[in-house]
């Protein structure tokens, strides 16, 4: 598989550790080895968890 449309001469691509799909490391470099889509999903999940925990701490559920 070629890397992407921006780098047609490269023959390498990385595999995402979460969803196992291939992505271009030259276009979207990641230190954790995850693709851009999974990175956004993880960040959104963390924000939701932080909001829930802050409401729980604010209203004294702990």
Buried (B, 14 or more C-beta within 10 A) or exposed (E): EEBBEEBEEBEEBBEBEBEEEBBBBBEBEBEEEBBEBBBEBEEEEEEEEEEEEEEEEEEEEE
